[in-house]
Amino acid sequence: MKHTKTYHSLIRETASERITMEGPLNRETLKKYDFHEDLIAFRPAKKQFEALLNIADLPEGRIIIARTEDTIIGYVTYIHPDPLERWSTFRMDDLLELGAIEVIADYRGAGIASGLLNVSMRDDYMENYIVISTEYYWHWDLEQTKLSIWDYRKVMEKMMAAGGLSPAPTDDPEIISHPANCLMVRIGENVSEESIKQFDQLRFLGREQNRHMREGF
C-alpha cells in the first residue's frame, strides 16, 4: 500500500495571535519549529519531539501540529499499531492508530484538539484507512481538568467526532476492564469489505480465539 500524504492547514485567529494547524509534516519542516516545553503528557518534551520526528520518517506516519508563529503547542500522531499490541495481529496495512493527541494547558478549550483532527481528515487519502484510538481513563488528565471520568469521556467523544471517530464495541481486555474506556473507530469510504471483516475479527479477537479452541483449531 502506498501511503500518500497531502498537506492541509487551518488558521484560527484569537484575540492575541494566529494559530496554524497543519500537516502531515515531514521531519525537515518539523525541525524548523520550537517544541513547547509543556508538551509532557507522554514523556519529557525533548524526548516527545524526537518521537514525533521518528514517526514523521515512517511511510505511514502522519504528524499534524498546532503552532503559534514558530512554536508547536499541540499535535496529533497517526501510525501503525505497535507490534506488541493486539491491533497489529493481522498486520493490516490500512489500519492506523491515532497514537497521541496533546495540547498545552494554556490553549485547552480553544478547539485546538478538534481542529487538529479536522485537518487530519481533510486529506482524501484517509478514506483508505481504518483509524482507531484506544481510550483509557487512566491516561486522562482528570486532576488538572477537574472533570469526572464520565464528563471527560463526553468531552473526549465530542472531540473525536471532529475527526469522524465514534465508539465501537470490542472484547479487548484492557478496554473492557473499565466501562469508561472505549475503542474509537473511523472506517474510510474506500476501505475494502475484506479489511472491514478482518477488523471485525480483530475487535473480537478473544471470541475468535475461544471459538478456535472449542473447534480444536
N, C-alpha and C positions, 0 to 999 in steps of 0.2 A: 504494500500500500504506500502510495506517495503522500507524504504529509505536507500538503500545500498550505502556506500561511499568507494571508493578505492583511496588510496593515489597515487599521481603522482608529479613529480618535473621536473624542467627545470633549468639548470645552464646557466647564462650569464656572460661571462668574460669581464670586462672593462680594461682599461689601469692600473687602480689602485686597483681594488678589484673584488671579485666574488659576484654576486647577485644570490640568490636562490629563485626561485618561486616554491611554493609547497602547497599541500593541497589535499583534505579538512583536516583541522587540528582540533583536539578537544581542549577543554579548557586547559587541563593539558599541552599540548605541546605549546599552545599559551603563557601561563604564563611563559615559560622559556625565553621569549624574551622581550626586551625593546620595547616600542611603541614610535616611533619618535614624538617629541613634535610639529612638524609642520603638523601633520595629523589632521587638524582642520577644514576641509571643511564643516562638518556637525554639529559638536559640539566640545567643548574642548577635547584635546587628551585623557585625563584620562577618560572622560565620553564615548568617542568613543570606547576606548579599552574595557570598561565594556560592551558596546553594542555588540561588537564582541564576547566576551566571552559568553554572553547570547544567541546569535544566534548559537554559536557552540554547545550549550546544547540541542538545538531543534532537534527533529528527522529528519526533512528535512533540517535543517540549514547547509550551507556549507560556510566555510571561506577558501579562498586561499590567501596566503600572498607572498609578495616580501620582502626579508630581506638581509642585509649585514650579517656579521658573527653572530651578536646577536641582531640586531635592525630591527624592522619591518619598512619598508619605503613605503609600499604600500599594498593594499588589495582589494579584491572584495568579496561581500557577495551575497548569494542566500538564499531566504526564501519565504514561502508562502506570498501572498499579505496581506497587513494589513486588518483586518476585517472591517475597515471603508471605504476601497476603493471599487470601483465598481468591481475590478478584483477578489474579494473574493465572489461575489454574489452567485455563484453556488458551492462554497466550493470545488473546484476541487483539488483533492489530487495530481494530476500530473501536476499542474501549479506552477511554481516557478518564482519569480521576482528577477531579478538582482537588488538588493536593493541599492547598493552603490559600487562605484569604485573610489579609490583615490590613488594618488602617490605624494610624496612630490615634490616641485618645482625643487629641485636640480637634480632630476632624470627624469624629463619630457623630452620627445624627445628621450629617450633611448630605446623605445619599451617595457617598463615595463608593461604598461596597457594592450597592446595587448598580451604580454606574459602571464599575469595573466589569460586572457580569454582563451588563447590556452590551458593552463594547466587545467583550469576548465573543458573543453570539452574532455579531454583525458580519463576521466572516462566513460566507456561504458554505465554506468547506466544513464547518462544524456540523452541517447536516449529514455528513458521512460518519459521524461518531455517535456512540452511546457514551454519555458523560455521567459519571457518578460522583457523589460526595457522601462520605460516611461521617455522620454527625454523632458525636459522643458528648454527653453533658459534662463530663469531667474536663473537657477541653474548653468549655465556655467560660467567659470572663464574668462570672456571676458576682464576684466580690466588687469589682470596680463599677459594673453597671447597676448594681443593687436590684437586679431583676430576679424574680423567682425562676426556677427551672422552666416552668410552663410558659411564663411570659417571654423568656428568652427564646424558647422553642418557636413561639409565634413570630417573633421578630426575625429569627433565622429563616423560617419558612417564607416569610414575605420577601426577604432579601433574595433568597434562592429563586423565587418565582420570577425575579427580574431577568434571570438567565434561562428561564424555561424549565427549571428543575422542580420536581414535585415528589412527595414521599411515595415510596414503593415498598411493598412487603418483602421480607426476606427471613431466612432462618439462621442468619449469621449469628453465632453465639454471643459475640460482643455487643451487637446491636440489640438483640432481644434480652440482654441482661438487665436493661432498664427501659421502662416504657417511654421515656423522653428521647432516647436515642432513636435515630432513624437513618434509613438509606434514602438519599435524594437522587433522582434519575431524570435525565433528558435523553430521549431517543430521537436522533436526527431523521429527517424525512427520507433520506437516501439510504438508510441502514437496511440491509437485506433481511428478509424473513428468516433466513438461516442464522444470522447473527442474533436476531431477537430471540429465537428459540434457544440458542446456546446461552444467551444471557439469562433467560428464564431458568435454565438448568443451574446456572451459576448462583442465582439468587437463592435457590432452594437446594443447595449442594448437599446439605445434610439429609434431606429427604431422598435425594437420588442415591446417596451412599447407602442409606438404610435399605432402599429397595433392592440394590445390587446384593447386599448381604443376605436378604431374605431369599433372593432368587439364586444364590450361590455363585454369583459372578466374581 
